[in-house]
């Protein structure tokens, strides 16, 4: 009887601890959806810019992508 109580208590304690850690993990990884979307668009645009062979045009494209990302993030606030 005593052994059963100990096993039940320890298993409940483990379940509570695992549940607490899972809640902390989801809260920490939440992030901001709007800013995440802006960053995703920026990465896609920058990948397109990397295909441009001329360095000056490529840099201009990358700067335009960065400005668009900053404008997008400004709207998120």
Secondary structure, DSSP 8 states (H G I E B T S, - for coil): -HHHHHHHHHHHHHHHHHHHHHHHHHHHT---HHHHHHHHHHHHHHHHHHT--SHHHHHHHHHHHHHHHHHHHHHH-
